[in-house]
Amino acid sequence: MRWLTLYARSRQVPASLAAVVISAVAVWALVPDGGAGSGDPRLSVLVLATGAMAASIGLSGQDLALDRTSAIRWVPRRAAHVLLAGVVVAAVLLTVQAMGKTTATTAFVVRDSAGLMGLVALGAALSGGQYAWTLPFAWLSFAFFAPPPTSAPMQVATWMLLPSGTAAGTWTALALAVAGTSTYAATGPRR
């Protein structure tokens, strides 16, 4: 169990977890009392994106050369790290919502958490762990200010804000989760 503790510390998991919990509680406090069924997913997406961006800092270690030359197999560990971070981000939001102010369905939270963690993992593989947050931040910024999604390309571009039953949103999130996780697991963070 000591290796797991050392791994968590080297990947700044306690600080990331604190940021995820604080952001979820802060947004929960901002939701009006009649938050149930409000239909506006922006606050939930903001919590999930903040959580994914906070978890992104842990996708690279202190020494990339050490990560690459280590005798352990990194592919399953990297994939598990991304998947576990996505589960934690989703679980924190769902736990906060269980306190009485529901802003999104479970399917919506799971879909967006998976897609955002895929974006973060892809960002780590392309830009390194310290800049992995930029890809989900840019996509979220575009989705918030984009016009209403009337065409298929706009639905793909604004997948984060679409209802959970929308095929374009689900397939986009799934594609990002698979592509990002597999790319990061195979290549690791960029130097």
N, CA, C and O of each residue as an XYZ file, in Angstrom:
764
protein
N       0.819     -1.191      0.000
C       0.000      0.000      0.000
C       0.862      1.254      0.000
O       0.392      2.330     -0.370
N       2.094      1.128      0.404
C       2.973      2.299      0.445
C       3.207      2.876     -0.949
O       3.295      4.094     -1.104
N       3.309      2.011     -1.968
C       3.532      2.524     -3.322
C       2.349      3.357     -3.800
O       2.522      4.328     -4.535
N       1.146      2.972     -3.379
C      -0.044      3.724     -3.770
C      -0.046      5.107     -3.127
O      -0.422      6.091     -3.765
N       0.370      5.183     -1.873
C       0.468      6.470     -1.191
C       1.515      7.353     -1.850
O       1.279      8.543     -2.061
N       2.649      6.792     -2.172
C       3.700      7.556     -2.840
C       3.253      8.026     -4.224
O       3.529      9.155     -4.628
N       2.565      7.148     -4.936
C       2.056      7.510     -6.254
C       1.060      8.659     -6.151
O       1.121      9.612     -6.929
N       0.144      8.568     -5.192
C      -0.868      9.616     -5.013
C      -0.218     10.952     -4.657
O      -0.640     11.998     -5.151
N       0.788     10.923     -3.819
C       1.473     12.169     -3.460
C       2.236     12.743     -4.640
O       2.221     13.955     -4.859
N       2.900     11.888     -5.400
C       3.686     12.385     -6.533
C       2.791     12.952     -7.628
O       3.225     13.809     -8.397
N       1.565     12.491     -7.707
C       0.611     12.980     -8.707
C      -0.315     14.052     -8.152
O      -1.282     14.428     -8.816
N      -0.045     14.548     -6.963
C      -0.783     15.630     -6.319
C      -2.273     15.329     -6.197
O      -3.115     16.206     -6.388
N      -2.582     14.081     -5.877
C      -3.983     13.656     -5.749
C      -4.699     14.357     -4.593
O      -5.849     14.757     -4.768
N      -4.078     14.526     -3.420
C      -4.821     15.219     -2.347
C      -5.228     16.646     -2.722
O      -6.350     17.062     -2.433
N      -4.343     17.390     -3.353
C      -4.678     18.766     -3.753
C      -5.761     18.768     -4.833
O      -6.666     19.601     -4.802
N      -5.670     17.849     -5.776
C      -6.680     17.760     -6.825
C      -8.042     17.395     -6.243
O      -9.061     17.966     -6.631
N      -8.057     16.455     -5.324
C      -9.314     16.050     -4.696
C      -9.930     17.198     -3.909
O     -11.145     17.391     -3.936
N      -9.103     17.954     -3.217
C      -9.607     19.117     -2.477
C     -10.214     20.138     -3.433
O     -11.264     20.708     -3.139
N      -9.570     20.375     -4.569
C     -10.103     21.326     -5.556
C     -11.425     20.839     -6.128
O     -12.334     21.642     -6.342
N     -11.550     19.544     -6.380
C     -12.791     18.984     -6.912
C     -13.929     19.149     -5.904
O     -15.027     19.565     -6.272
N     -13.672     18.829     -4.649
C     -14.711     18.928     -3.614
C     -15.104     20.384     -3.382
O     -16.290     20.697     -3.283
N     -14.125     21.270     -3.294
C     -14.424     22.682     -3.043
C     -15.244     23.273     -4.190
O     -16.202     24.008     -3.949
N     -14.878     22.959     -5.427
C     -15.634     23.506     -6.559
C     -17.058     22.966     -6.587
O     -17.994     23.707     -6.888
N     -17.232     21.695     -6.279
C     -18.584     21.113     -6.278
C     -19.444     21.728     -5.181
O     -20.614     22.036     -5.410
N     -18.883     21.907     -4.015
C     -19.654     22.497     -2.913
C     -19.964     23.963     -3.195
O     -21.057     24.435     -2.881
N     -19.017     24.685     -3.782
C     -19.251     26.093     -4.108
C     -20.373     26.247     -5.121
O     -21.236     27.111     -4.965
N     -20.368     25.424     -6.148
C     -21.439     25.513     -7.147
C     -22.763     25.060     -6.551
O     -23.808     25.629     -6.869
N     -22.738     24.048     -5.693
C     -23.961     23.597     -5.030
C     -24.567     24.738     -4.217
O     -25.786     24.900     -4.173
N     -23.711     25.522     -3.580
C     -24.206     26.644     -2.782
C     -24.816     27.738     -3.663
O     -25.678     28.491     -3.211
N     -24.369     27.823     -4.916
C     -24.884     28.847     -5.826
C     -26.206     28.469     -6.480
O     -26.915     29.337     -6.990
N     -26.543     27.180     -6.470
C     -27.786     26.728     -7.101
C     -28.966     27.206     -6.261
O     -28.990     27.003     -5.047
N     -29.942     27.839     -6.905
C     -31.119     28.280     -6.146
C     -31.859     27.086     -5.539
O     -31.683     25.945     -5.968
N     -32.678     27.366     -4.547
C     -33.407     26.292     -3.853
C     -34.280     25.491     -4.792
O     -34.514     24.308     -4.545
N     -34.758     26.080     -5.837
C     -35.585     25.367     -6.802
C     -34.742     24.763     -7.908
O     -35.180     24.714     -9.057
N     -33.541     24.302     -7.586
C     -32.613     23.812     -8.594
C     -33.044     22.525     -9.259
O     -32.557     22.205    -10.343
N     -33.939     21.780     -8.647
C     -34.354     20.510     -9.222
C     -35.120     20.747    -10.512
O     -36.107     21.482    -10.544
N     -34.649     20.118    -11.559
C     -35.332     20.188    -12.827
C     -35.222     21.528    -13.537
O     -36.050     21.844    -14.391
N     -34.206     22.325    -13.195
C     -34.090     23.646    -13.817
C     -33.774     23.542    -15.302
O     -34.076     24.471    -16.051
N     -33.181     22.450    -15.747
C     -32.920     22.248    -17.158
C     -31.659     22.923    -17.665
O     -31.299     22.711    -18.823
N     -30.978     23.713    -16.875
C     -29.755     24.385    -17.291
C     -28.552     23.576    -16.813
O     -28.272     23.530    -15.614
N     -27.844     22.944    -17.734
C     -26.732     22.067    -17.339
C     -25.407     22.789    -17.121
O     -24.411     22.147    -16.791
N     -25.371     24.098    -17.297
C     -24.086     24.807    -17.265
C     -23.361     24.696    -15.931
O     -22.138     24.552    -15.911
N     -24.083     24.760    -14.821
C     -23.412     24.653    -13.526
C     -22.822     23.258    -13.319
O     -21.714     23.120    -12.801
N     -23.555     22.241    -13.718
C     -23.035     20.878    -13.592
C     -21.819     20.676    -14.472
O     -20.840     20.062    -14.047
N     -21.869     21.186    -15.699
C     -20.731     21.059    -16.607
C     -19.538     21.827    -16.058
O     -18.397     21.383    -16.187
N     -19.796     22.970    -15.451
C     -18.718     23.750    -14.860
C     -18.042     22.986    -13.725
O     -16.816     23.000    -13.615
N     -18.822     22.325    -12.889
C     -18.248     21.512    -11.807
C     -17.432     20.358    -12.379
O     -16.317     20.100    -11.924
N     -17.974     19.672    -13.361
C     -17.262     18.539    -13.954
C     -15.992     18.987    -14.661
O     -14.956     18.332    -14.544
N     -16.057     20.078    -15.381
C     -14.860     20.581    -16.078
C     -13.805     21.042    -15.082
O     -12.616     20.788    -15.277
N     -14.226     21.713    -14.023
C     -13.275     22.139    -12.997
C     -12.622     20.929    -12.338
O     -11.419     20.933    -12.074
N     -13.407     19.907    -12.078
C     -12.852     18.685    -11.496
C     -11.872     17.995    -12.424
O     -10.811     17.547    -11.991
N     -12.221     17.907    -13.696
C     -11.314     17.275    -14.660
C     -10.033     18.081    -14.810
O      -8.944     17.515    -14.898
N     -10.165     19.408    -14.840
C      -8.972     20.246    -14.954
C      -8.111     20.156    -13.699
O      -6.884     20.200    -13.793
N      -8.728     20.031    -12.535
C      -7.958     19.868    -11.301
C      -7.233     18.522    -11.286
O      -6.103     18.424    -10.808
N      -7.881     17.502    -11.805
C      -7.249     16.176    -11.856
C      -6.147     16.102    -12.901
O      -5.292     15.219    -12.836
N      -6.158     17.017    -13.861
C      -5.185     16.958    -14.952
C      -3.760     17.171    -14.500
O      -2.829     16.675    -15.134
N      -3.574     17.897    -13.419
C      -2.218     18.175    -12.962
C      -1.499     16.888    -12.549
O      -0.270     16.824    -12.581
N      -2.247     15.889    -12.173
C      -1.639     14.627    -11.748
C      -1.321     13.667    -12.875
O      -0.855     12.556    -12.621
N      -1.561     14.066    -14.111
C      -1.299     13.157    -15.222
C       0.165     13.126    -15.640
O       0.539     12.375    -16.541
N       0.978     13.921    -15.003
C       2.424     13.807    -15.220
C       3.101     13.834    -13.862
O       2.656     14.521    -12.942
N       4.163     13.091    -13.752
C       4.884     13.003    -12.492
C       5.910     14.106    -12.356
O       5.983     15.019    -13.178
N       6.699     14.005    -11.305
C       7.730     15.003    -11.059
C       8.883     14.907    -12.049
O       9.516     15.908    -12.384
N       9.146     13.691    -12.512
C      10.274     13.469    -13.416
C       9.819     12.559    -14.552
O       9.640     11.357    -14.357
N       9.632     13.135    -15.742
C       9.148     12.353    -16.881
C      10.141     11.281    -17.301
O       9.736     10.203    -17.738
N      11.426     11.558    -17.176
C      12.439     10.559    -17.543
C      12.327      9.343    -16.626
O      12.476      8.207    -17.078
N      12.070      9.575    -15.364
C      11.904      8.468    -14.429
C      10.655      7.651    -14.766
O      10.672      6.423    -14.684
N       9.586      8.327    -15.140
C       8.368      7.616    -15.534
C       8.606      6.739    -16.759
O       8.076      5.631    -16.841
N       9.387      7.219    -17.692
C       9.609      6.483    -18.935
C      10.597      5.334    -18.783
O      10.534      4.371    -19.548
N      11.501      5.409    -17.823
C      12.519      4.366    -17.676
C      12.210      3.383    -16.564
O      12.991      2.464    -16.319
N      11.118      3.555    -15.907
C      10.775      2.682    -14.796
C      10.518      1.257    -15.268
O      10.116      1.033    -16.409
N      10.748      0.317    -14.396
C      10.589     -1.089    -14.736
C       9.133     -1.555    -14.671
O       8.828     -2.676    -15.078
N       8.240     -0.715    -14.169
C       6.837     -1.120    -14.077
C       6.116     -0.812    -15.376
O       6.554      0.031    -16.159
N       5.011     -1.499    -15.596
C       4.195     -1.264    -16.795
C       3.304     -0.055    -16.555
O       2.466     -0.078    -15.654
N       3.470      0.998    -17.344
C       2.748      2.234    -17.145
C       1.395      2.265    -17.844
O       0.499      2.989    -17.410
N       1.229      1.507    -18.899
C      -0.022      1.595    -19.674
C      -1.250      1.325    -18.804
O      -2.168      2.145    -18.803
N      -1.311      0.219    -18.066
C      -2.519      0.015    -17.249
C      -2.641      1.026    -16.107
O      -3.753      1.390    -15.724
N      -1.529      1.476    -15.568
C      -1.585      2.460    -14.484
C      -2.096      3.807    -14.993
O      -2.899      4.462    -14.329
N      -1.633      4.213    -16.159
C      -2.112      5.484    -16.721
C      -3.600      5.420    -17.036
O      -4.344      6.354    -16.736
N      -4.029      4.325    -17.637
C      -5.452      4.168    -17.955
C      -6.291      4.158    -16.677
O      -7.347      4.788    -16.620
N      -5.824      3.448    -15.661
C      -6.554      3.396    -14.394
C      -6.610      4.774    -13.739
O      -7.621      5.145    -13.142
N      -5.530      5.520    -13.855
C      -5.500      6.869    -13.273
C      -6.575      7.758    -13.909
O      -7.306      8.451    -13.202
N      -6.668      7.737    -15.229
C      -7.662      8.558    -15.923
C      -9.078      8.101    -15.562
O      -9.940      8.926    -15.259
N      -9.311      6.800    -15.595
C     -10.648      6.279    -15.308
C     -11.060      6.543    -13.862
O     -12.200      6.923    -13.597
N     -10.137      6.343    -12.936
C     -10.447      6.589    -11.530
C     -10.704      8.072    -11.274
O     -11.598      8.417    -10.501
N      -9.936      8.950    -11.911
C     -10.166     10.385    -11.753
C     -11.552     10.761    -12.276
O     -12.244     11.572    -11.661
N     -11.963     10.182    -13.401
C     -13.292     10.440    -13.934
C     -14.393      9.970    -13.001
O     -15.409     10.646    -12.836
N     -14.189      8.819    -12.394
C     -15.171      8.291    -11.438
C     -15.267      9.199    -10.216
O     -16.365      9.469     -9.728
N     -14.135      9.667     -9.725
C     -14.147     10.538     -8.545
C     -14.832     11.860     -8.853
O     -15.634     12.339     -8.052
N     -14.530     12.454     -9.998
C     -15.153     13.727    -10.373
C     -16.665     13.557    -10.467
O     -17.411     14.394     -9.960
N     -17.121     12.495    -11.102
C     -18.561     12.250    -11.210
C     -19.178     11.959     -9.842
O     -20.260     12.454     -9.529
N     -18.493     11.160     -9.033
C     -19.029     10.793     -7.715
C     -19.160     12.001     -6.801
O     -20.118     12.096     -6.034
N     -18.209     12.923     -6.874
C     -18.293     14.119     -6.030
C     -19.524     14.939     -6.402
O     -20.261     15.377     -5.519
N     -19.755     15.152     -7.689
C     -20.936     15.927     -8.092
C     -22.223     15.202     -7.713
O     -23.164     15.824     -7.220
N     -22.271     13.906     -7.939
C     -23.487     13.155     -7.587
C     -23.730     13.152     -6.082
O     -24.878     13.195     -5.640
N     -22.658     13.102     -5.292
C     -22.797     13.152     -3.834
C     -23.322     14.508     -3.385
O     -24.202     14.590     -2.528
N     -22.780     15.565     -3.964
C     -23.249     16.906     -3.616
C     -24.709     17.078     -4.036
O     -25.492     17.693     -3.314
N     -25.073     16.541     -5.188
C     -26.469     16.629     -5.642
C     -27.407     15.839     -4.745
O     -28.587     16.172     -4.637
N     -26.898     14.798     -4.101
C     -27.739     13.999     -3.212
C     -28.171     14.783     -1.978
O     -29.078     14.365     -1.258
N     -27.519     15.923     -1.733
C     -27.891     16.763     -0.586
C     -29.184     17.521     -0.823
O     -29.665     18.211      0.075
N     -29.759     17.406     -2.021
C     -31.074     17.989     -2.228
C     -31.231     18.891     -3.425
O     -32.362     19.134     -3.847
N     -30.163     19.400     -3.994
C     -30.274     20.304     -5.143
C     -29.747     19.592     -6.382
O     -28.547     19.615     -6.657
N     -30.640     18.964     -7.122
C     -30.251     18.218     -8.305
C     -30.205     19.153     -9.506
O     -31.184     19.834     -9.814
N     -29.050     19.180    -10.185
C     -28.911     20.022    -11.370
C     -28.732     19.208    -12.639
O     -28.873     19.746    -13.737
N     -28.425     17.925    -12.515
C     -28.215     17.092    -13.705
C     -28.520     15.635    -13.368
O     -28.439     15.217    -12.213
N     -28.871     14.876    -14.400
C     -29.142     13.453    -14.207
C     -27.834     12.676    -14.075
O     -26.766     13.177    -14.427
N     -27.926     11.474    -13.575
C     -26.743     10.629    -13.424
C     -26.127     10.317    -14.775
O     -24.904     10.334    -14.912
N     -26.951     10.031    -15.778
C     -26.427      9.728    -17.117
C     -25.668     10.925    -17.689
O     -24.630     10.753    -18.327
N     -26.174     12.122    -17.467
C     -25.499     13.333    -17.923
C     -24.147     13.490    -17.244
O     -23.150     13.787    -17.901
N     -24.110     13.294    -15.948
C     -22.867     13.441    -15.177
C     -21.835     12.410    -15.619
O     -20.667     12.749    -15.809
N     -22.249     11.164    -15.783
C     -21.315     10.111    -16.205
C     -20.778     10.392    -17.604
O     -19.578     10.275    -17.850
N     -21.671     10.761    -18.518
C     -21.242     11.053    -19.893
C     -20.250     12.199    -19.951
O     -19.203     12.084    -20.588
N     -20.567     13.300    -19.294
C     -19.685     14.466    -19.353
C     -18.376     14.233    -18.603
O     -17.321     14.703    -19.030
N     -18.442     13.519    -17.504
C     -17.211     13.214    -16.774
C     -16.275     12.360    -17.618
O     -15.070     12.611    -17.655
N     -16.812     11.369    -18.286
C     -15.983     10.510    -19.140
C     -15.392     11.295    -20.305
O     -14.204     11.164    -20.600
N     -16.199     12.101    -20.962
C     -15.708     12.890    -22.088
C     -14.670     13.914    -21.675
O     -13.666     14.094    -22.365
N     -14.901     14.593    -20.547
C     -13.948     15.596    -20.083
C     -12.630     14.970    -19.638
O     -11.564     15.537    -19.877
N     -12.693     13.821    -19.002
C     -11.434     13.162    -18.616
C     -10.687     12.667    -19.855
O      -9.457     12.660    -19.871
N     -11.416     12.255    -20.887
C     -10.762     11.912    -22.148
C     -10.071     13.117    -22.765
O      -8.964     13.001    -23.290
N     -10.725     14.281    -22.703
C     -10.112     15.514    -23.201
C      -8.864     15.869    -22.404
O      -7.852     16.276    -22.975
N      -8.937     15.718    -21.100
C      -7.778     16.013    -20.251
C      -6.630     15.065    -20.574
O      -5.481     15.490    -20.685
N      -6.940     13.786    -20.724
C      -5.894     12.809    -21.048
C      -5.280     13.096    -22.410
O      -4.067     12.978    -22.584
N      -6.104     13.467    -23.364
C      -5.596     13.837    -24.684
C      -4.726     15.090    -24.586
O      -3.687     15.187    -25.239
N      -5.157     16.036    -23.772
C      -4.358     17.240    -23.550
C      -3.016     16.930    -22.919
O      -2.010     17.550    -23.265
N      -2.988     15.971    -21.991
C      -1.716     15.582    -21.373
C      -0.800     14.910    -22.381
O       0.410     15.139    -22.372
N      -1.364     14.089    -23.244
C      -0.552     13.409    -24.250
C      -0.021     14.393    -25.290
O       1.080     14.211    -25.810
N      -0.792     15.429    -25.595
C      -0.379     16.394    -26.614
C       0.473     17.534    -26.057
O       1.405     17.991    -26.719
N       0.157     17.995    -24.843
C       0.800     19.198    -24.313
C       1.577     18.994    -23.023
O       2.309     19.891    -22.604
N       1.439     17.856    -22.393
C       2.075     17.630    -21.096
C       1.083     17.852    -19.975
O       0.046     18.487    -20.165
N       1.407     17.324    -18.805
C       0.495     17.399    -17.664
C       0.200     18.802    -17.197
O      -0.918     19.088    -16.766
N       1.186     19.694    -17.274
C       0.966     21.052    -16.788
C       0.022     21.856    -17.673
O      -0.546     22.850    -17.219
N      -0.157     21.445    -18.932
C      -1.068     22.149    -19.839
C      -2.249     21.280    -20.276
O      -2.947     21.624    -21.230
N      -2.474     20.181    -19.601
C      -3.566     19.276    -19.977
C      -4.934     19.919    -19.793
O      -5.898     19.506    -20.436
N      -5.031     20.902    -18.942
C      -6.308     21.564    -18.670
C      -6.765     22.455    -19.824
O      -7.944     22.801    -19.895
N      -5.866     22.833    -20.723
C      -6.210     23.806    -21.752
C      -7.239     23.283    -22.762
O      -8.105     24.035    -23.208
N      -7.149     22.017    -23.118
C      -8.074     21.459    -24.104
C      -9.520     21.444    -23.594
O     -10.403     21.917    -24.311
N      -9.809     20.924    -22.387
C     -11.199     21.004    -21.915
C     -11.650     22.434    -21.630
O     -12.829     22.749    -21.790
N     -10.742     23.291    -21.216
C     -11.109     24.684    -20.963
C     -11.529     25.375    -22.254
O     -12.536     26.083    -22.285
N     -10.761     25.170    -23.316
C     -11.088     25.790    -24.604
C     -12.408     25.254    -25.140
O     -13.231     26.023    -25.637
N     -12.620     23.944    -25.045
C     -13.862     23.354    -25.554
C     -15.058     23.840    -24.738
O     -16.113     24.147    -25.293
N     -14.887     23.907    -23.421
C     -15.967     24.394    -22.555
C     -16.293     25.852    -22.864
O     -17.464     26.229    -22.918
N     -15.268     26.666    -23.065
C     -15.487     28.072    -23.393
C     -16.264     28.215    -24.693
O     -17.181     29.031    -24.788
N     -15.899     27.426    -25.687
C     -16.629     27.472    -26.952
C     -18.071     27.022    -26.767
O     -18.993     27.652    -27.285
N     -18.269     25.929    -26.026
C     -19.621     25.384    -25.839
C     -20.533     26.376    -25.108
O     -21.724     26.453    -25.406
N     -19.984     27.130    -24.158
C     -20.793     28.097    -23.409
C     -21.279     29.239    -24.293
O     -22.381     29.751    -24.098
N     -20.456     29.642    -25.267
C     -20.799     30.819    -26.067
C     -21.227     30.487    -27.490
O     -21.463     31.394    -28.288
N     -21.328     29.232    -27.815
C     -21.729     28.814    -29.165
C     -23.226     29.052    -29.368
O     -23.994     29.080    -28.407
N     -23.628     29.220    -30.621
C     -25.063     29.356    -30.894
C     -25.785     28.028    -30.618
O     -25.133     26.998    -30.449
N     -27.094     28.046    -30.571
C     -27.838     26.808    -30.308
C     -27.470     25.713    -31.314
O     -27.304     25.989    -32.502
N     -27.345     24.491    -30.842
C     -26.925     23.393    -31.722
C     -28.056     22.902    -32.613
O     -28.863     22.069    -32.199
N     -28.113     23.411    -33.822
C     -29.156     22.991    -34.756
C     -28.644     21.987    -35.780
O     -29.438     21.254    -36.370
N     -27.356     21.940    -36.000
C     -26.779     21.003    -36.962
C     -25.939     19.966    -36.226
O     -25.602     20.137    -35.054
N     -25.610     18.897    -36.930
C     -24.805     17.829    -36.319
C     -23.423     18.316    -35.890
O     -22.982     17.964    -34.796
N     -22.713     19.115    -36.705
C     -21.409     19.608    -36.243
C     -21.507     20.475    -34.977
O     -20.633     20.417    -34.112
N     -22.563     21.268    -34.877
C     -22.731     22.090    -33.666
C     -23.117     21.239    -32.468
O     -22.772     21.575    -31.335
N     -23.825     20.145    -32.702
C     -24.128     19.234    -31.599
C     -22.860     18.560    -31.098
O     -22.697     18.354    -29.895
N     -21.964     18.216    -32.014
C     -20.685     17.639    -31.605
C     -19.863     18.678    -30.846
O     -19.218     18.354    -29.848
N     -19.885     19.901    -31.307
C     -19.103     20.964    -30.669
C     -19.629     21.322    -29.286
O     -18.857     21.734    -28.420
N     -20.933     21.171    -29.066
C     -21.527     21.521    -27.774
C     -22.024     20.289    -27.032
O     -23.014     20.366    -26.306
N     -21.366     19.176    -27.199
C     -21.801     17.907    -26.599
C     -21.942     17.997    -25.093
O     -22.779     17.300    -24.520
N     -21.166     18.821    -24.441
C     -21.200     18.909    -22.973
C     -22.535     19.404    -22.451
O     -22.942     19.049    -21.345
N     -23.215     20.219    -23.234
C     -24.444     20.854    -22.766
C     -25.712     20.178    -23.268
O     -26.815     20.567    -22.884
N     -25.565     19.173    -24.117
C     -26.734     18.482    -24.659
C     -27.352     17.575    -23.601
O     -26.646     17.101    -22.711
N     -28.657     17.324    -23.683
C     -29.291     16.390    -22.744
C     -28.672     14.993    -22.855
O     -28.078     14.647    -23.877
N     -28.815     14.216    -21.819
C     -28.136     12.919    -21.753
C     -28.602     11.919    -22.793
O     -27.852     10.995    -23.105
N     -29.772     12.047    -23.335
C     -30.263     11.097    -24.328
C     -29.867     11.419    -25.759
O     -30.248     10.690    -26.675
N     -29.118     12.481    -25.974
C     -28.745     12.903    -27.316
C     -27.614     12.035    -27.845
O     -26.574     11.893    -27.203
N     -27.829     11.450    -29.032
C     -26.837     10.535    -29.601
C     -25.523     11.237    -29.907
O     -24.456     10.683    -29.641
N     -25.577     12.439    -30.457
C     -24.340     13.158    -30.802
C     -23.503     13.438    -29.560
O     -22.280     13.300    -29.596
N     -24.140     13.826    -28.470
C     -23.418     14.083    -27.225
C     -22.812     12.835    -26.639
O     -21.671     12.848    -26.176
N     -23.569     11.754    -26.656
C     -23.076     10.494    -26.093
C     -21.923      9.938    -26.901
O     -20.915      9.519    -26.332
N     -22.054      9.928    -28.220
C     -20.980      9.378    -29.059
C     -19.735     10.246    -29.047
O     -18.621      9.728    -29.107
N     -19.907     11.555    -28.971
C     -18.746     12.441    -28.886
C     -18.004     12.219    -27.576
O     -16.777     12.119    -27.567
N     -18.740     12.141    -26.467
C     -18.102     11.899    -25.171
C     -17.404     10.545    -25.148
O     -16.293     10.428    -24.631
N     -18.043      9.531    -25.701
C     -17.440      8.200    -25.738
C     -16.176      8.191    -26.589
O     -15.168      7.603    -26.199
N     -16.226      8.837    -27.744
C     -15.046      8.896    -28.620
C     -13.901      9.633    -27.941
O     -12.749      9.206    -28.027
N     -14.208     10.738    -27.268
C     -13.158     11.484    -26.569
C     -12.583     10.681    -25.409
O     -11.373     10.690    -25.185
N     -13.447      9.988    -24.673
C     -12.971      9.186    -23.549
C     -12.049      8.059    -24.014
O     -10.987      7.840    -23.431
N     -12.454      7.352    -25.058
C     -11.641      6.239    -25.555
C     -10.343      6.744    -26.183
O      -9.266      6.225    -25.889
N     -10.446      7.757    -27.048
C      -9.258      8.274    -27.731
C      -8.273      8.892    -26.740
O      -7.072      8.634    -26.813
N      -8.775      9.695    -25.829
C      -7.896     10.344    -24.862
C      -7.239      9.376    -23.908
O      -6.034      9.456    -23.672
N      -8.016      8.460    -23.355
C      -7.469      7.499    -22.405
C      -6.464      6.569    -23.067
O      -5.396      6.315    -22.510
N      -6.791      6.061    -24.242
C      -5.870      5.136    -24.910
C      -4.601      5.846    -25.382
O      -3.514      5.275    -25.295
N      -4.717      7.074    -25.876
C      -3.532      7.821    -26.295
C      -2.629      8.124    -25.108
O      -1.415      7.930    -25.178
N      -3.213      8.592    -24.037
C      -2.419      8.902    -22.844
C      -1.806      7.641    -22.246
O      -0.644      7.647    -21.838
N      -2.574      6.570    -22.193
C      -2.046      5.321    -21.625
C      -0.881      4.786    -22.440
O       0.091      4.281    -21.879
N      -0.971      4.891    -23.744
C       0.090      4.352    -24.608
C       1.321      5.241    -24.650
O       2.443      4.735    -24.646
N       1.133      6.560    -24.689
C       2.281      7.450    -24.878
C       2.719      8.167    -23.621
O       3.877      8.570    -23.516
N       1.834      8.333    -22.678
C       2.156      9.100    -21.473
C       2.109     10.586    -21.760
O       1.756     10.996    -22.866
N       2.464     11.398    -20.771
C       2.428     12.833    -20.986
C       3.575     13.297    -21.862
O       4.649     12.695    -21.874
N       3.339     14.356    -22.581
C       4.384     14.921    -23.440
C       5.417     15.610    -22.569
O       5.091     16.159    -21.516
N       6.634     15.579    -23.005
C       7.717     16.233    -22.273
C       7.661     17.706    -22.414
O       8.502     18.412    -21.859
